[in-house]
């Protein structure tokens, strides 16, 4: 026990968030609003045989984070096959750069972005040659 099994991304504009995460990462969504009693869409992030977790987009219940405030939440990092291509999709779909691409030497490329809803997330491309 203790392993993360689900995540929730708080959003103001559900359709905009579904479009962003669907276009950038290929996620699909299932309407679980009746179960949750509010706008709530399960996010299927990949094949259930792959390592990783699924989560949800949920209607934000309070004010969104302010620009440039310190992170006050968990930052989820999403594995990608091509860092630069994914970064381009993020920017084309309304995302913003939070921390530029950097090497985790001998492991991966990492960076952080802000989605159109004001949430911070990371992307991670494994690469043993990263320096």
C-alpha positions as CSV (number, residue, x, y, z in Angstrom):
1,X,0.0,0.0,0.0
2,X,1.0,3.6,-0.4
3,X,1.3,3.7,-4.2
4,X,-0.6,6.5,-6.0
5,X,-3.5,4.9,-7.8
6,X,-5.5,8.0,-9.1
7,X,-4.9,11.7,-9.7
8,X,-7.3,14.6,-10.1
9,X,-6.7,17.8,-12.1
10,X,-8.8,20.7,-11.0
11,X,-10.2,22.8,-14.0
12,X,-12.4,25.8,-14.6
13,X,-13.2,24.9,-18.3
14,X,-13.8,21.2,-18.6
15,X,-14.0,21.2,-22.4
16,X,-10.8,23.2,-22.8
17,X,-9.0,20.9,-20.4
18,X,-10.3,17.7,-22.2
19,X,-9.1,19.2,-25.5
20,X,-5.7,20.1,-24.1
21,X,-4.9,16.7,-22.5
22,X,-6.5,14.8,-25.4
23,X,-4.6,16.6,-28.1
24,X,-1.2,16.8,-26.3
25,X,-1.1,13.3,-24.7
26,X,-3.8,11.3,-26.4
27,X,-5.9,10.8,-23.3
28,X,-9.6,9.8,-23.6
29,X,-12.3,10.7,-21.1
30,X,-15.3,9.0,-19.5
31,X,-18.1,11.0,-17.9
32,X,-18.3,10.1,-14.2
33,X,-20.3,13.3,-13.3
34,X,-23.3,11.3,-12.0
35,X,-21.1,9.3,-9.7
36,X,-19.2,12.4,-8.4
37,X,-22.1,14.8,-8.2
38,X,-20.2,17.4,-10.2
39,X,-18.5,17.7,-13.6
40,X,-16.0,14.9,-13.3
41,X,-14.4,13.1,-16.3
42,X,-12.2,10.0,-15.8
43,X,-8.9,10.3,-17.8
44,X,-7.7,7.2,-19.5
45,X,-4.0,7.9,-19.9
46,X,-2.8,4.8,-21.7
47,X,-3.1,1.0,-22.1
48,X,-4.0,-0.7,-18.9
49,X,-1.1,-3.1,-19.5
50,X,1.4,-0.2,-19.4
51,X,3.0,1.1,-16.2
52,X,1.2,4.2,-15.0
53,X,-2.1,5.5,-13.6
54,X,-5.3,6.9,-14.7
55,X,-7.1,9.9,-13.1
56,X,-9.7,12.5,-13.7
57,X,-10.5,16.1,-14.6
58,X,-12.8,17.6,-12.0
59,X,-14.5,21.0,-11.7
60,X,-12.4,23.4,-9.6
61,X,-14.0,24.1,-6.3
62,X,-12.1,27.3,-5.4
63,X,-10.0,30.1,-7.0
64,X,-7.4,28.9,-9.5
65,X,-3.7,29.2,-8.6
66,X,-2.3,32.7,-9.2
67,X,0.4,33.2,-11.8
68,X,3.9,32.8,-10.4
69,X,2.8,31.5,-7.0
70,X,4.7,28.6,-5.4
71,X,3.3,25.2,-6.2
72,X,0.8,24.1,-3.6
73,X,0.0,20.6,-4.8
74,X,1.4,17.5,-6.3
75,X,3.0,18.0,-9.7
76,X,2.3,15.0,-11.9
77,X,5.0,14.1,-14.5
78,X,3.9,12.5,-17.7
79,X,6.2,10.1,-19.6
80,X,6.7,11.0,-23.3
81,X,8.5,9.4,-26.2
82,X,9.7,12.7,-27.8
83,X,10.3,15.6,-25.5
84,X,10.6,18.3,-28.2
85,X,7.5,17.2,-30.1
86,X,5.5,17.1,-26.9
87,X,6.7,20.5,-25.9
88,X,5.5,21.9,-29.3
89,X,2.1,20.3,-28.8
90,X,1.8,21.8,-25.3
91,X,2.6,25.3,-26.6
92,X,0.3,24.9,-29.7
93,X,-2.6,23.9,-27.4
94,X,-2.3,26.8,-25.0
95,X,0.2,25.6,-22.5
96,X,3.1,27.7,-21.1
97,X,6.6,27.0,-20.1
98,X,7.3,26.9,-16.3
99,X,10.8,25.4,-16.3
100,X,12.8,24.6,-19.4
101,X,14.0,21.2,-20.5
102,X,17.0,20.0,-18.4
103,X,19.0,16.8,-18.2
104,X,18.7,14.3,-15.4
105,X,22.2,13.0,-16.3
106,X,22.2,9.4,-17.6
107,X,18.4,9.1,-17.0
108,X,16.1,11.5,-18.9
109,X,15.1,14.9,-20.1
110,X,12.7,16.7,-17.8
111,X,10.8,20.0,-17.8
112,X,7.7,21.7,-16.4
113,X,4.7,23.4,-18.0
114,X,1.4,25.1,-17.1
115,X,-1.8,23.9,-18.6
116,X,-4.5,26.3,-19.8
117,X,-6.2,25.9,-16.4
118,X,-3.2,27.1,-14.5
119,X,-1.9,23.7,-13.3
120,X,1.8,22.8,-13.3
121,X,2.8,19.4,-14.7
122,X,6.1,17.9,-15.9
123,X,7.1,15.8,-18.9
124,X,9.8,13.2,-18.8
125,X,11.6,11.5,-21.8
126,X,13.9,8.6,-20.7
127,X,17.3,8.9,-22.3
128,X,20.5,7.3,-20.9
129,X,22.5,9.8,-23.0
130,X,21.0,12.9,-21.4
131,X,23.7,15.3,-20.1
